[in-house]
């Protein structure tokens, strides 16, 4: 609970939301030299450091920051469908708490006003990175959603909800994505 309360990212959340988020945290152990998140991967979780040290690594193996107990990283993955902008690698054995995007989204579905506040945070961060249109920033990695005839005329709020619901799925060449006769769930 204290890790979430110490994180400014969750400052405006009501106590009931903070408690629910804390219930969704999962402990995970990493050894010296493990890569926790890889630059370029789609983010699906954020982490809190309970014990140990990590380093933020850019392309070319350039270390730009060190993180220790109480630090957190990956919060943008909870808000936006974006690729990781840096890798995080352990400097020592580490114990981390992980918050999955799907658990975060499930909770926000119960608190629509809090969802909107997080969307505003996403807008601010996008502007800081030089992206002017907040809807485009949110959908930057998913332009097909905007072009899909099924969603062409939906309101911005509906488009945002669709984006928050998407999950990346990978297929190898030749894999069947859909099969005739199967029940449609996705």
Helices and strands as residue ranges (DSSP letters): H 2-6, G 8-10, H 15-23, E 26-30, E 35-37, E 45-51, E 54-58, E 62-67, E 72-73, H 76-79, E 87-90, E 94-100, H 101-110, H 112-128, H 134-138, H 143-147, G 149-151, H 156-165
